[in-house]
Amino acid sequence: MNKFCTVAIYWDFENVRLESDQTKCLIDLAESQGRLVTQNVYAHWNQTTQRFHSILERHRFQRINVEKGRNSADQKLTSDCREELSSDTSPNIFIIVSGDRGFLPLVKKLQSQEKYVIVVGRHVSRRQLMKLADKFYLDEKLCKLAG
């Protein structure tokens, strides 16, 4: 762990759902990069099961509720991420959990501000996003990173 780096996780839960063990591995990945300062996860929470709420609460994620609608989680996640980017205490490393190509402009913006961007996505993630990220990890292989 680089004790001088800070890390933020911005997770599009509507695009990528992780089970409890994978969520723990996501936290482990973040903590291996530096001090974890932000853990936001975005979804329309009325449509998810209590099981997921418990998993996220156990791992200290802040659940951000978004209105039901196309790309509403993407828009809120992007807005919050840009807001944190403009703060004086902006993290050095941003982990975006999604495979949505709608995040390409956000990744470019983060990198233009000299931020290191890790994307965690699925096999169906957009190739452009996989290539643009500084690092890309498949969700199903998160736990193998620690092993």
Secondary structure as a PSIPRED ss2 file (coil, helix, strand):
# PSIPRED VFORMAT (PSIPRED V4.0)

   1 M C   1.000  0.000  0.000
   2 N C   1.000  0.000  0.000
   3 K C   1.000  0.000  0.000
   4 F C   1.000  0.000  0.000
   5 C C   1.000  0.000  0.000
   6 T E   0.000  0.000  1.000
   7 V E   0.000  0.000  1.000
   8 A E   0.000  0.000  1.000
   9 I E   0.000  0.000  1.000
  10 Y E   0.000  0.000  1.000
  11 W E   0.000  0.000  1.000
  12 D E   0.000  0.000  1.000
  13 F C   1.000  0.000  0.000
  14 E C   1.000  0.000  0.000
  15 N C   1.000  0.000  0.000
  16 V C   1.000  0.000  0.000
  17 R C   1.000  0.000  0.000
  18 L C   1.000  0.000  0.000
  19 E C   1.000  0.000  0.000
  20 S H   0.000  1.000  0.000
  21 D H   0.000  1.000  0.000
  22 Q H   0.000  1.000  0.000
  23 T H   0.000  1.000  0.000
  24 K H   0.000  1.000  0.000
  25 C H   0.000  1.000  0.000
  26 L H   0.000  1.000  0.000
  27 I H   0.000  1.000  0.000
  28 D H   0.000  1.000  0.000
  29 L H   0.000  1.000  0.000
  30 A H   0.000  1.000  0.000
  31 E H   0.000  1.000  0.000
  32 S H   0.000  1.000  0.000
  33 Q H   0.000  1.000  0.000
  34 G C   1.000  0.000  0.000
  35 R E   0.000  0.000  1.000
  36 L E   0.000  0.000  1.000
  37 V E   0.000  0.000  1.000
  38 T E   0.000  0.000  1.000
  39 Q E   0.000  0.000  1.000
  40 N E   0.000  0.000  1.000
  41 V E   0.000  0.000  1.000
  42 Y E   0.000  0.000  1.000
  43 A E   0.000  0.000  1.000
  44 H C   1.000  0.000  0.000
  45 W H   0.000  1.000  0.000
  46 N H   0.000  1.000  0.000
  47 Q H   0.000  1.000  0.000
  48 T C   1.000  0.000  0.000
  49 T C   1.000  0.000  0.000
  50 Q H   0.000  1.000  0.000
  51 R H   0.000  1.000  0.000
  52 F H   0.000  1.000  0.000
  53 H H   0.000  1.000  0.000
  54 S H   0.000  1.000  0.000
  55 I H   0.000  1.000  0.000
  56 L H   0.000  1.000  0.000
  57 E H   0.000  1.000  0.000
  58 R H   0.000  1.000  0.000
  59 H C   1.000  0.000  0.000
  60 R C   1.000  0.000  0.000
  61 F C   1.000  0.000  0.000
  62 Q E   0.000  0.000  1.000
  63 R E   0.000  0.000  1.000
  64 I E   0.000  0.000  1.000
  65 N E   0.000  0.000  1.000
  66 V C   1.000  0.000  0.000
  67 E C   1.000  0.000  0.000
  68 K C   1.000  0.000  0.000
  69 G C   1.000  0.000  0.000
  70 R C   1.000  0.000  0.000
  71 N C   1.000  0.000  0.000
  72 S H   0.000  1.000  0.000
  73 A H   0.000  1.000  0.000
  74 D H   0.000  1.000  0.000
  75 Q H   0.000  1.000  0.000
  76 K H   0.000  1.000  0.000
  77 L H   0.000  1.000  0.000
  78 T H   0.000  1.000  0.000
  79 S H   0.000  1.000  0.000
  80 D H   0.000  1.000  0.000
  81 C H   0.000  1.000  0.000
  82 R H   0.000  1.000  0.000
  83 E H   0.000  1.000  0.000
  84 E H   0.000  1.000  0.000
  85 L H   0.000  1.000  0.000
  86 S C   1.000  0.000  0.000
  87 S C   1.000  0.000  0.000
  88 D C   1.000  0.000  0.000
  89 T C   1.000  0.000  0.000
  90 S C   1.000  0.000  0.000
  91 P C   1.000  0.000  0.000
  92 N C   1.000  0.000  0.000
  93 I E   0.000  0.000  1.000
  94 F E   0.000  0.000  1.000
  95 I E   0.000  0.000  1.000
  96 I E   0.000  0.000  1.000
  97 V E   0.000  0.000  1.000
  98 S C   1.000  0.000  0.000
  99 G C   1.000  0.000  0.000
 100 D C   1.000  0.000  0.000
 101 R H   0.000  1.000  0.000
 102 G H   0.000  1.000  0.000
 103 F H   0.000  1.000  0.000
 104 L H   0.000  1.000  0.000
 105 P H   0.000  1.000  0.000
 106 L H   0.000  1.000  0.000
 107 V H   0.000  1.000  0.000
 108 K H   0.000  1.000  0.000
 109 K H   0.000  1.000  0.000
 110 L H   0.000  1.000  0.000
 111 Q H   0.000  1.000  0.000
 112 S H   0.000  1.000  0.000
 113 Q C   1.000  0.000  0.000
 114 E C   1.000  0.000  0.000
 115 K C   1.000  0.000  0.000
 116 Y E   0.000  0.000  1.000
 117 V E   0.000  0.000  1.000
 118 I E   0.000  0.000  1.000
 119 V E   0.000  0.000  1.000
 120 V E   0.000  0.000  1.000
 121 G E   0.000  0.000  1.000
 122 R C   1.000  0.000  0.000
 123 H C   1.000  0.000  0.000
 124 V C   1.000  0.000  0.000
 125 S C   1.000  0.000  0.000
 126 R C   1.000  0.000  0.000
 127 R H   0.000  1.000  0.000
 128 Q H   0.000  1.000  0.000
 129 L H   0.000  1.000  0.000
 130 M H   0.000  1.000  0.000
 131 K H   0.000  1.000  0.000
 132 L H   0.000  1.000  0.000
 133 A C   1.000  0.000  0.000
 134 D C   1.000  0.000  0.000
 135 K E   0.000  0.000  1.000
 136 F E   0.000  0.000  1.000
 137 Y E   0.000  0.000  1.000
 138 L E   0.000  0.000  1.000
 139 D H   0.000  1.000  0.000
 140 E H   0.000  1.000  0.000
 141 K H   0.000  1.000  0.000
 142 L H   0.000  1.000  0.000
 143 C H   0.000  1.000  0.000
 144 K H   0.000  1.000  0.000
 145 L H   0.000  1.000  0.000
 146 A H   0.000  1.000  0.000
 147 G C   1.000  0.000  0.000
